[in-house]
């Protein structure tokens, strides 16, 4: 796994749209990471926080889909 990611890489990793990842930074939900050549340089250590923020927004389910038949 690479050490750094772009917003597009993170979106593909978590199966969301790139705008959703960007919105987390633009809205202040997450601190903006450093940029290189105009792109956010997201370190691997930031991925769990991004996943949590996407879940808080409801963009990724917090529990597996399908559920059990009751």
Secondary structure per residue as TSV (DSSP state, phi and psi in degrees):
chain	resnum	aa	ss	phi	psi
A	1	X	-	360.0	136.9
A	2	X	-	-66.2	162.5
A	3	X	S	-83.1	-28.8
A	4	X	E	-132.5	150.9
A	5	X	E	-134.2	158.1
A	6	X	-	-97.2	172.0
A	7	X	H	-60.7	-35.2
A	8	X	H	-65.4	-43.5
A	9	X	H	-59.0	-44.5
A	10	X	H	-65.3	-41.9
A	11	X	H	-60.1	-44.4
A	12	X	H	-65.7	-39.2
A	13	X	H	-60.3	-41.8
A	14	X	H	-99.2	0.0
A	15	X	T	70.5	35.0
A	16	X	S	-120.8	176.0
A	17	X	-	-81.5	149.7
A	18	X	H	-59.8	-36.2
A	19	X	H	-62.0	-30.5
A	20	X	H	-67.2	-39.9
A	21	X	H	-67.6	-45.4
A	22	X	H	-58.9	-40.2
A	23	X	H	-60.7	-33.4
A	24	X	H	-59.6	-36.0
A	25	X	H	-81.8	-42.7
A	26	X	H	-65.9	-31.5
A	27	X	T	-85.2	-10.6
A	28	X	T	88.7	5.4
A	29	X	S	-61.1	-34.5
A	30	X	S	-130.0	148.7
A	31	X	-	-69.2	136.1
A	32	X	-	-66.2	126.8
A	33	X	-	-75.9	169.7
A	34	X	-	-62.2	160.1
A	35	X	E	-117.3	149.4
A	36	X	E	-134.5	123.9
A	37	X	T	55.1	36.4
A	38	X	T	82.1	0.8
A	39	X	E	-112.9	145.1
A	40	X	E	-66.2	134.1
A	41	X	-	-106.4	94.0
A	42	X	E	-92.8	119.6
A	43	X	E	-79.1	156.0
A	44	X	G	-57.0	-33.7
A	45	X	G	-66.7	-17.0
A	46	X	G	-84.8	-13.5
A	47	X	H	-59.7	-43.4
A	48	X	H	-60.6	-38.0
A	49	X	H	-66.0	-37.5
A	50	X	H	-65.5	-44.4
A	51	X	H	-59.6	-44.9
A	52	X	H	-61.0	-43.5
A	53	X	H	-65.6	-39.0
A	54	X	H	-64.0	-38.3
A	55	X	H	-68.3	-41.0
A	56	X	H	-60.8	-35.0
A	57	X	T	-76.1	-12.4
A	58	X	T	83.6	14.9
A	59	X	S	-88.6	-14.0
A	60	X	S	-134.1	131.2
A	61	X	-	-61.8	145.5
A	62	X	S	-82.8	-20.0
A	63	X	S	-128.4	154.2
A	64	X	-	-57.5	145.1
A	65	X	S	-72.7	159.6
A	66	X	S	108.3	-49.5
A	67	X	-	62.0	-175.1
A	68	X	-	-111.8	151.3
A	69	X	-	-79.6	124.9
A	70	X	-	-114.5	360.0
